[in-house]
Each structure stands twice: as C-alpha cells, then as structure tokens.
Amino acid sequence: MAMTKQRFRGPFCHADQKGDQFSIPRDVDFVFYASERGKAETVARFVQDNRYDSTLITPTEEGRVRLVVTVNMPTTQSVLCSVSALMACLSALFGIDYDGWGCVLQAAPETAPLGNTQ
C-alpha cells in the first residue's frame, strides 16, 4: 500500500497541534521484529558499531524477537525521515521487519509573561 502525503504527514501534524518542538532532541525508538535472536543481535551490533545509539533485545509472546534501537535526535521531518529510511534499509539488508518509530513529545518550556503582571 502506497503511503499518501497526507497519511505520512499525519504524525507531524498531530505533534505540531500538541505543541511539540521538533528541534528539541529526544529519544526516538525504532522498533524491529526478527524471527530469531541471531538476526536481531546482528542488527544491534551494526547499530552499536556505527555509534547510532543504544539497543534492547527482548523476546515476544509470539516467539519472535523485538529489537528497539533508541537514537537521541531532533524530530524535524527531514531528520526523522532520513533516519527512518535508514532503519527501513537495515531491515531489508538484514531480513527483519521494521515496525516504525515512536517518541515522547517535547513542548517548549513555559515562559513568564513579559512586562508588569500586577
């Protein structure tokens, strides 16, 4: 199924409406599933060798292996799309499933009003 421009922009529009400041770095989790632990470990070693960030491998109830790659980064559309595309390439290269990404929104800190507020 081809992803439409509107469907792709959806997460960004929703985050923007919630006040997310895309330029503030935060941990972004990229999730993969593998049929065997060895494949997940190979991808994890590749990620660690290239210093992308941290990894976590856990078994699932379905008998598969879940690999989470965490990268601290801003989530501007160009940066996030580039890193997500890299993760999609890794999944194809190593024969595992790429499930997508997720992160916590980062709102700008509240600022005091300017001037006298008496």
ABEGO torsion letter per residue (X at the ends): XBBBAAAAAAAAAAAAAAGBBAABBBBBBBBBBBABAAAAAAAAAAAAAAGAEBBBBBBBAAGBBBBBBBBBBBABAAAAAAAAAAAAAAAAAAGBBBAEBBBBBBBBBBBBBBEBAX
